[in-house]
Amino acid sequence: MTETIEDIEIELLLQAVYQHYHYDFRNYARASIKRRLLHARSQLGYDSISAMQSDVLHDRTMLPRLLNYLTVQVSEMFRDPSYFRALREKVIPHLRTYASLKVWVAGCSNGEELYSLSILFREEGLAHKTLFYATDINPTALQAAEAGVYPLDQIRLFTENHRKSGGHSSLSDYYTADYGRAVFDKSLRSQVVFSDHSLVTDAVFGEMHLISCRNVLIYFNRELQNHAIGLFHDSLARRGFLGIGSKESLRFSEHAGSFSEFVGDEKIYQRTTP
C-alpha cells in the first residue's frame, strides 16, 4: 500500500527524534504512535507533522512536550488488584528466602505501580531489605513519580483496589490529604532509585528478583517486544519473576522458552534458564 504524505512525515519525525535526541520510537506500534502524533499536532497547534518536526529539532523545550504525548501516563494504584494479590500470596513467599531484594518497575509512568509495590512490600515485611528501581523515558513522569502526589478524587479507587489486593492496612496510613491532593509518605521512596531508562536503547542494570512492566509492551511492535523481553530475561536472577500486563504475552517471543508460567491468569512468569 502506498504511504501517504502523513505517514512519510511521521517516519521522518521519528527518525529525527532518534538521531538528534536518542529517543527511539521507531519500532513502537505504528497505529498507536500515529494516533498520538496526530493528537499532539492538533493540541500543539501545528498544521502538519513536518512543521512540528522543525520546532522539535530547533527548540529543545519542545521535546518534553512531545514526550508527554508519545508516552502513556495513565495508571492507578493497585491496578488489576488480582495481580497484586497473586504477588502477595504466590510470589512473596519465594522472595522472603532472599537476604536482599531488587525490584524493577519498568515504565513506571507517574509512579502509581511503584507506590503500590512499595506499600505491598512494607505490609509483607520486606521493605527494609528491598531496593526498588523505577524507570521511564519521560523525565516529566519521573518527576511526578518522585513527588508521589495524586489527585484526592482518585483515592477512593486506589483504596478499593488496595483492599481487593489483600492489603493488611488502610491506604490512608500512607498519605496525607492536602489541598485536594494526596501526598504519599516519603518513606515509601526512601529505598527507590529513579532513573531515565529506555527499553529500546539502554542495557540491563542489575540482577533483579522481580520485574513489573505492565501495559508497556502493547505499545511496541513484535520486534521491539522481543527485544524488551530479552532485556528482562538478562536482568533477572535465575528463578526471578516477571509480571506483564493482562493483554500482553511472551508467547511469540524467542525468549518464551526461558520462562515458565508461574501465575498464568495474572501474567506472572518465572525465569527458568541459567
Short mmCIF file of the C-alpha atoms (twelve columns), coordinates in Angstrom:
data_MODEL
# 
_entry.id   MODEL 
# 
loop_
_atom_site.group_PDB 
_atom_site.id 
_atom_site.type_symbol 
_atom_site.label_atom_id 
_atom_site.label_alt_id 
_atom_site.label_comp_id 
_atom_site.label_asym_id 
_atom_site.label_seq_id 
_atom_site.Cartn_x 
_atom_site.Cartn_y 
_atom_site.Cartn_z 
_atom_site.pdbx_PDB_model_num 
ATOM 1   C CA . MET A 1   0.000   0.000   0.000  1 
ATOM 2   C CA . THR A 2   1.322   3.439   -0.935 1 
ATOM 3   C CA . GLU A 3   2.408   5.571   2.002  1 
ATOM 4   C CA . THR A 4   0.600   8.848   2.482  1 
ATOM 5   C CA . ILE A 5   2.457   12.136  2.916  1 
ATOM 6   C CA . GLU A 6   1.423   11.994  6.568  1 
ATOM 7   C CA . ASP A 7   2.971   8.544   7.006  1 
ATOM 8   C CA . ILE A 8   6.227   9.781   5.456  1 
ATOM 9   C CA . GLU A 9   6.223   12.813  7.768  1 
ATOM 10  C CA . ILE A 10  5.767   10.561  10.783 1 
ATOM 11  C CA . GLU A 11  8.630   8.321   9.676  1 
ATOM 12  C CA . LEU A 12  10.892  11.349  9.264  1 
ATOM 13  C CA . LEU A 13  9.914   12.803  12.639 1 
ATOM 14  C CA . LEU A 14  10.615  9.546   14.482 1 
ATOM 15  C CA . GLN A 15  13.977  9.256   12.725 1 
ATOM 16  C CA . ALA A 16  14.810  12.871  13.592 1 
ATOM 17  C CA . VAL A 17  13.939  12.394  17.278 1 
ATOM 18  C CA . TYR A 18  16.124  9.299   17.366 1 
ATOM 19  C CA . GLN A 19  19.121  10.872  15.623 1 
ATOM 20  C CA . HIS A 20  19.017  14.174  17.489 1 
ATOM 21  C CA . TYR A 21  17.830  13.171  20.963 1 
ATOM 22  C CA . HIS A 22  18.379  9.362   21.024 1 
ATOM 23  C CA . TYR A 23  14.770  8.623   21.939 1 
ATOM 24  C CA . ASP A 24  13.759  5.699   19.765 1 
ATOM 25  C CA . PHE A 25  10.060  5.346   18.943 1 
ATOM 26  C CA . ARG A 26  10.653  3.844   15.505 1 
ATOM 27  C CA . ASN A 27  9.529   0.354   16.500 1 
ATOM 28  C CA . TYR A 28  6.531   1.336   18.554 1 
ATOM 29  C CA . ALA A 29  3.233   0.009   17.211 1 
ATOM 30  C CA . ARG A 30  2.656   2.312   14.253 1 
ATOM 31  C CA . ALA A 31  -1.113  2.762   14.594 1 
ATOM 32  C CA . SER A 32  -0.693  3.846   18.218 1 
ATOM 33  C CA . ILE A 33  2.222   6.204   17.577 1 
ATOM 34  C CA . LYS A 34  0.429   7.756   14.589 1 
ATOM 35  C CA . ARG A 35  -2.679  8.380   16.689 1 
ATOM 36  C CA . ARG A 36  -0.614  10.063  19.399 1 
ATOM 37  C CA . LEU A 37  1.361   12.213  16.977 1 
ATOM 38  C CA . LEU A 38  -1.788  13.437  15.236 1 
ATOM 39  C CA . HIS A 39  -3.241  14.302  18.633 1 
ATOM 40  C CA . ALA A 40  -0.034  16.162  19.538 1 
ATOM 41  C CA . ARG A 41  -0.115  18.060  16.246 1 
ATOM 42  C CA . SER A 42  -3.689  19.147  16.907 1 
ATOM 43  C CA . GLN A 43  -3.203  20.048  20.569 1 
ATOM 44  C CA . LEU A 44  0.050   21.920  19.968 1 
ATOM 45  C CA . GLY A 45  -1.453  23.912  17.094 1 
ATOM 46  C CA . TYR A 46  0.545   22.739  14.076 1 
ATOM 47  C CA . ASP A 47  -0.751  22.456  10.528 1 
ATOM 48  C CA . SER A 48  1.484   19.487  9.733  1 
ATOM 49  C CA . ILE A 49  3.794   16.919  11.289 1 
ATOM 50  C CA . SER A 50  6.669   18.475  9.337  1 
ATOM 51  C CA . ALA A 51  6.077   21.869  10.941 1 
ATOM 52  C CA . MET A 52  6.071   20.217  14.361 1 
ATOM 53  C CA . GLN A 53  9.286   18.360  13.477 1 
ATOM 54  C CA . SER A 54  11.047  21.640  12.696 1 
ATOM 55  C CA . ASP A 55  10.311  23.017  16.155 1 
ATOM 56  C CA . VAL A 56  11.200  19.724  17.869 1 
ATOM 57  C CA . LEU A 57  14.630  19.829  16.213 1 
ATOM 58  C CA . HIS A 58  15.339  23.516  16.827 1 
ATOM 59  C CA . ASP A 59  13.677  24.133  20.202 1 
ATOM 60  C CA . ARG A 60  14.778  21.768  22.971 1 
ATOM 61  C CA . THR A 61  11.818  22.783  25.120 1 
ATOM 62  C CA . MET A 62  9.553   21.061  22.612 1 
ATOM 63  C CA . LEU A 63  10.874  17.564  23.280 1 
ATOM 64  C CA . PRO A 64  9.422   17.166  26.808 1 
ATOM 65  C CA . ARG A 65  6.077   18.402  25.494 1 
ATOM 66  C CA . LEU A 66  6.152   15.858  22.687 1 
ATOM 67  C CA . LEU A 67  7.185   13.048  25.061 1 
ATOM 68  C CA . ASN A 68  4.053   13.701  27.092 1 
ATOM 69  C CA . TYR A 69  2.034   12.698  24.028 1 
ATOM 70  C CA . LEU A 70  4.247   9.813   22.921 1 
ATOM 71  C CA . THR A 71  4.356   8.070   26.304 1 
ATOM 72  C CA . VAL A 72  1.274   6.791   28.112 1 
ATOM 73  C CA . GLN A 73  0.844   8.188   31.630 1 
ATOM 74  C CA . VAL A 74  -2.487  6.643   32.580 1 
ATOM 75  C CA . SER A 75  -2.436  4.277   35.544 1 
ATOM 76  C CA . GLU A 76  -3.814  3.762   39.036 1 
ATOM 77  C CA . MET A 77  -2.586  2.329   42.298 1 
ATOM 78  C CA . PHE A 78  -3.049  -1.435  42.678 1 
ATOM 79  C CA . ARG A 79  -4.424  -1.542  39.146 1 
ATOM 80  C CA . ASP A 80  -5.816  -5.036  38.499 1 
ATOM 81  C CA . PRO A 81  -5.916  -5.942  42.213 1 
ATOM 82  C CA . SER A 82  -5.789  -9.678  41.474 1 
ATOM 83  C CA . TYR A 83  -2.269  -9.180  40.077 1 
ATOM 84  C CA . PHE A 84  -1.105  -7.699  43.370 1 
ATOM 85  C CA . ARG A 85  -2.927  -10.384 45.339 1 
ATOM 86  C CA . ALA A 86  -1.065  -13.009 43.304 1 
ATOM 87  C CA . LEU A 87  2.227   -11.286 44.060 1 
ATOM 88  C CA . ARG A 88  1.307   -11.182 47.737 1 
ATOM 89  C CA . GLU A 89  0.164   -14.784 48.011 1 
ATOM 90  C CA . LYS A 90  2.338   -16.611 45.456 1 
ATOM 91  C CA . VAL A 91  5.497   -14.604 44.774 1 
ATOM 92  C CA . ILE A 92  6.264   -13.004 48.135 1 
ATOM 93  C CA . PRO A 93  6.782   -16.402 49.879 1 
ATOM 94  C CA . HIS A 94  9.639   -17.073 47.434 1 
ATOM 95  C CA . LEU A 95  11.110  -13.597 47.814 1 
ATOM 96  C CA . ARG A 96  11.204  -13.993 51.604 1 
ATOM 97  C CA . THR A 97  14.018  -16.522 51.176 1 
ATOM 98  C CA . TYR A 98  16.475  -13.872 49.904 1 
ATOM 99  C CA . ALA A 99  18.681  -11.809 52.186 1 
ATOM 100 C CA . SER A 100 18.174  -8.746  49.981 1 
ATOM 101 C CA . LEU A 101 15.916  -7.955  47.041 1 
ATOM 102 C CA . LYS A 102 15.930  -5.820  43.930 1 
ATOM 103 C CA . VAL A 103 12.671  -4.877  42.199 1 
ATOM 104 C CA . TRP A 104 12.457  -3.061  38.863 1 
ATOM 105 C CA . VAL A 105 9.325   -1.140  37.892 1 
ATOM 106 C CA . ALA A 106 9.971   -0.633  34.184 1 
ATOM 107 C CA . GLY A 107 7.946   2.122   32.536 1 
ATOM 108 C CA . CYS A 108 6.905   3.465   35.935 1 
ATOM 109 C CA . SER A 109 4.921   6.386   34.474 1 
ATOM 110 C CA . ASN A 110 3.765   8.687   37.287 1 
ATOM 111 C CA . GLY A 111 4.627   6.146   39.975 1 
ATOM 112 C CA . GLU A 112 1.320   4.504   40.862 1 
ATOM 113 C CA . GLU A 113 2.676   0.974   40.418 1 
ATOM 114 C CA . LEU A 114 5.861   1.808   42.291 1 
ATOM 115 C CA . TYR A 115 3.966   3.021   45.342 1 
ATOM 116 C CA . SER A 116 1.644   0.022   45.148 1 
ATOM 117 C CA . LEU A 117 4.624   -2.331  45.307 1 
ATOM 118 C CA . SER A 118 6.356   -0.296  47.997 1 
ATOM 119 C CA . ILE A 119 3.232   -0.485  50.177 1 
ATOM 120 C CA . LEU A 120 2.774   -4.195  49.469 1 
ATOM 121 C CA . PHE A 121 6.387   -4.980  50.389 1 
ATOM 122 C CA . ARG A 122 6.063   -2.940  53.573 1 
ATOM 123 C CA . GLU A 123 2.907   -4.795  54.545 1 
ATOM 124 C CA . GLU A 124 4.667   -8.099  53.929 1 
ATOM 125 C CA . GLY A 125 7.719   -7.126  55.979 1 
ATOM 126 C CA . LEU A 126 10.152  -6.970  53.055 1 
ATOM 127 C CA . ALA A 127 10.571  -3.228  52.560 1 
ATOM 128 C CA . HIS A 128 13.665  -2.982  54.747 1 
ATOM 129 C CA . LYS A 129 15.644  -5.349  52.509 1 
ATOM 130 C CA . THR A 130 14.320  -4.228  49.116 1 
ATOM 131 C CA . LEU A 131 15.817  -1.744  46.682 1 
ATOM 132 C CA . PHE A 132 13.374  -0.521  44.044 1 
ATOM 133 C CA . TYR A 133 14.352  0.802   40.625 1 
ATOM 134 C CA . ALA A 134 11.702  2.992   38.989 1 
ATOM 135 C CA . THR A 135 12.463  3.836   35.365 1 
ATOM 136 C CA . ASP A 136 10.802  5.664   32.493 1 
ATOM 137 C CA . ILE A 137 11.904  7.505   29.367 1 
ATOM 138 C CA . ASN A 138 9.792   10.543  30.212 1 
ATOM 139 C CA . PRO A 139 11.566  12.909  32.657 1 
ATOM 140 C CA . THR A 140 8.303   14.679  33.481 1 
ATOM 141 C CA . ALA A 141 6.735   11.381  34.522 1 
ATOM 142 C CA . LEU A 142 9.788   10.520  36.639 1 
ATOM 143 C CA . GLN A 143 9.490   13.857  38.441 1 
ATOM 144 C CA . ALA A 144 5.821   13.148  39.158 1 
ATOM 145 C CA . ALA A 145 6.680   9.653   40.413 1 
ATOM 146 C CA . GLU A 146 9.336   11.014  42.730 1 
ATOM 147 C CA . ALA A 147 6.909   13.614  44.095 1 
ATOM 148 C CA . GLY A 148 4.260   10.987  44.920 1 
ATOM 149 C CA . VAL A 149 1.333   13.414  44.710 1 
ATOM 150 C CA . TYR A 150 -2.027  12.359  43.229 1 
ATOM 151 C CA . PRO A 151 -5.462  13.985  42.934 1 
ATOM 152 C CA . LEU A 152 -7.551  13.302  46.002 1 
ATOM 153 C CA . ASP A 153 -10.520 12.283  43.861 1 
ATOM 154 C CA . GLN A 154 -8.537  9.201   42.737 1 
ATOM 155 C CA . ILE A 155 -8.019  7.928   46.272 1 
ATOM 156 C CA . ARG A 156 -11.369 6.162   46.573 1 
ATOM 157 C CA . LEU A 157 -10.453 3.953   43.609 1 
ATOM 158 C CA . PHE A 158 -6.908  3.438   44.900 1 
ATOM 159 C CA . THR A 159 -8.285  2.469   48.315 1 
ATOM 160 C CA . GLU A 160 -10.730 -0.059  46.884 1 
ATOM 161 C CA . ASN A 161 -8.004  -1.579  44.702 1 
ATOM 162 C CA . HIS A 162 -5.727  -1.857  47.728 1 
ATOM 163 C CA . ARG A 163 -8.421  -3.625  49.710 1 
ATOM 164 C CA . LYS A 164 -9.082  -6.090  46.882 1 
ATOM 165 C CA . SER A 165 -5.350  -6.775  46.608 1 
ATOM 166 C CA . GLY A 166 -5.364  -8.197  50.129 1 
ATOM 167 C CA . GLY A 167 -3.940  -5.140  51.857 1 
ATOM 168 C CA . HIS A 168 -3.288  -5.588  55.560 1 
ATOM 169 C CA . SER A 169 -3.613  -1.915  56.457 1 
ATOM 170 C CA . SER A 170 -5.513  1.193   55.467 1 
ATOM 171 C CA . LEU A 171 -4.205  3.070   52.454 1 
ATOM 172 C CA . SER A 172 -4.767  6.270   54.431 1 
ATOM 173 C CA . ASP A 173 -1.821  5.220   56.628 1 
ATOM 174 C CA . TYR A 174 0.483   6.087   53.743 1 
ATOM 175 C CA . TYR A 175 -0.616  9.562   52.635 1 
ATOM 176 C CA . THR A 176 -1.770  12.909  53.915 1 
ATOM 177 C CA . ALA A 177 -4.542  14.947  52.294 1 
ATOM 178 C CA . ASP A 178 -3.529  18.460  51.326 1 
ATOM 179 C CA . TYR A 179 -5.496  20.965  49.189 1 
ATOM 180 C CA . GLY A 180 -7.224  18.366  47.050 1 
ATOM 181 C CA . ARG A 181 -4.123  16.219  46.759 1 
ATOM 182 C CA . ALA A 182 -2.923  13.004  48.355 1 
ATOM 183 C CA . VAL A 183 0.761   13.286  49.243 1 
ATOM 184 C CA . PHE A 184 2.317   9.874   49.786 1 
ATOM 185 C CA . ASP A 185 4.810   9.395   52.592 1 
ATOM 186 C CA . LYS A 186 8.454   9.997   51.703 1 
ATOM 187 C CA . SER A 187 9.444   6.787   53.469 1 
ATOM 188 C CA . LEU A 188 7.801   4.812   50.647 1 
ATOM 189 C CA . ARG A 189 10.525  6.040   48.297 1 
ATOM 190 C CA . SER A 190 13.432  6.013   50.746 1 
ATOM 191 C CA . GLN A 191 14.824  2.925   49.012 1 
ATOM 192 C CA . VAL A 192 13.895  3.840   45.460 1 
ATOM 193 C CA . VAL A 193 16.272  4.744   42.632 1 
ATOM 194 C CA . PHE A 194 14.514  6.850   39.984 1 
ATOM 195 C CA . SER A 195 16.245  6.687   36.621 1 
ATOM 196 C CA . ASP A 196 15.761  7.593   32.967 1 
ATOM 197 C CA . HIS A 197 15.901  4.281   31.088 1 
ATOM 198 C CA . SER A 198 14.753  3.180   27.650 1 
ATOM 199 C CA . LEU A 199 13.698  -0.388  26.993 1 
ATOM 200 C CA . VAL A 200 14.649  0.273   23.363 1 
ATOM 201 C CA . THR A 201 18.208  1.593   23.604 1 
ATOM 202 C CA . ASP A 202 19.524  1.026   27.148 1 
ATOM 203 C CA . ALA A 203 21.133  -2.062  28.663 1 
ATOM 204 C CA . VAL A 204 20.406  -4.112  31.781 1 
ATOM 205 C CA . PHE A 205 21.478  -2.599  35.075 1 
ATOM 206 C CA . GLY A 206 21.413  -5.282  37.714 1 
ATOM 207 C CA . GLU A 207 20.208  -8.659  38.814 1 
ATOM 208 C CA . MET A 208 16.557  -8.276  39.719 1 
ATOM 209 C CA . HIS A 209 14.332  -10.602 41.706 1 
ATOM 210 C CA . LEU A 210 11.110  -9.098  40.375 1 
ATOM 211 C CA . ILE A 211 10.441  -7.012  37.289 1 
ATOM 212 C CA . SER A 212 6.991   -5.478  36.884 1 
ATOM 213 C CA . CYS A 213 6.389   -3.993  33.440 1 
ATOM 214 C CA . ARG A 214 2.687   -3.869  32.735 1 
ATOM 215 C CA . ASN A 215 0.869   -2.279  29.818 1 
ATOM 216 C CA . VAL A 216 4.053   -1.138  28.103 1 
ATOM 217 C CA . LEU A 217 4.726   -3.972  25.657 1 
ATOM 218 C CA . ILE A 218 1.342   -3.469  23.982 1 
ATOM 219 C CA . TYR A 219 2.694   -0.216  22.501 1 
ATOM 220 C CA . PHE A 220 5.682   -1.984  20.898 1 
ATOM 221 C CA . ASN A 221 5.791   -3.857  17.617 1 
ATOM 222 C CA . ARG A 222 6.740   -7.547  17.642 1 
ATOM 223 C CA . GLU A 223 10.453  -6.913  17.145 1 
ATOM 224 C CA . LEU A 224 10.660  -4.438  19.995 1 
ATOM 225 C CA . GLN A 225 8.588   -6.650  22.297 1 
ATOM 226 C CA . ASN A 226 11.072  -9.444  21.697 1 
ATOM 227 C CA . HIS A 227 13.975  -7.114  22.457 1 
ATOM 228 C CA . ALA A 228 12.404  -5.933  25.721 1 
ATOM 229 C CA . ILE A 229 11.622  -9.470  26.887 1 
ATOM 230 C CA . GLY A 230 15.240  -10.421 26.195 1 
ATOM 231 C CA . LEU A 231 16.312  -7.436  28.293 1 
ATOM 232 C CA . PHE A 232 14.091  -8.598  31.149 1 
ATOM 233 C CA . HIS A 233 15.481  -12.118 30.898 1 
ATOM 234 C CA . ASP A 234 19.042  -10.832 31.123 1 
ATOM 235 C CA . SER A 235 18.117  -8.570  34.048 1 
ATOM 236 C CA . LEU A 236 16.517  -11.293 36.185 1 
ATOM 237 C CA . ALA A 237 18.183  -13.514 38.713 1 
ATOM 238 C CA . ARG A 238 17.632  -17.182 37.994 1 
ATOM 239 C CA . ARG A 239 14.166  -18.079 39.304 1 
ATOM 240 C CA . GLY A 240 13.338  -14.357 39.302 1 
ATOM 241 C CA . PHE A 241 9.829   -13.176 38.436 1 
ATOM 242 C CA . LEU A 242 8.408   -11.083 35.602 1 
ATOM 243 C CA . GLY A 243 4.941   -9.519  35.639 1 
ATOM 244 C CA . ILE A 244 3.409   -8.095  32.450 1 
ATOM 245 C CA . GLY A 245 0.014   -6.657  31.509 1 
ATOM 246 C CA . SER A 246 -3.161  -8.675  31.180 1 
ATOM 247 C CA . LYS A 247 -3.273  -8.124  27.395 1 
ATOM 248 C CA . GLU A 248 0.415   -8.883  26.890 1 
ATOM 249 C CA . SER A 249 2.125   -12.194 26.246 1 
ATOM 250 C CA . LEU A 250 5.522   -13.870 25.972 1 
ATOM 251 C CA . ARG A 251 4.104   -16.420 23.565 1 
ATOM 252 C CA . PHE A 252 5.583   -15.045 20.361 1 
ATOM 253 C CA . SER A 253 8.973   -14.083 21.778 1 
ATOM 254 C CA . GLU A 254 12.088  -16.106 21.038 1 
ATOM 255 C CA . HIS A 255 12.741  -15.877 24.784 1 
ATOM 256 C CA . ALA A 256 9.459   -17.554 25.766 1 
ATOM 257 C CA . GLY A 257 11.237  -20.846 26.445 1 
ATOM 258 C CA . SER A 258 13.339  -19.151 29.113 1 
ATOM 259 C CA . PHE A 259 10.282  -18.541 31.274 1 
ATOM 260 C CA . SER A 260 7.604   -20.698 32.843 1 
ATOM 261 C CA . GLU A 261 4.109   -19.545 33.748 1 
ATOM 262 C CA . PHE A 262 4.018   -19.015 37.484 1 
ATOM 263 C CA . VAL A 263 0.579   -17.482 37.853 1 
ATOM 264 C CA . GLY A 264 -0.756  -17.768 34.322 1 
ATOM 265 C CA . ASP A 265 -4.015  -15.891 34.835 1 
ATOM 266 C CA . GLU A 266 -2.120  -12.858 36.120 1 
ATOM 267 C CA . LYS A 267 0.704   -12.990 33.544 1 
ATOM 268 C CA . ILE A 268 3.389   -13.631 36.149 1 
ATOM 269 C CA . TYR A 269 6.333   -15.648 34.827 1 
ATOM 270 C CA . GLN A 270 9.470   -17.118 36.355 1 
ATOM 271 C CA . ARG A 271 12.848  -17.252 34.674 1 
ATOM 272 C CA . THR A 272 13.924  -20.863 34.338 1 
ATOM 273 C CA . THR A 273 17.130  -20.800 32.292 1 
ATOM 274 C CA . PRO A 274 20.633  -20.326 33.722 1 
# 
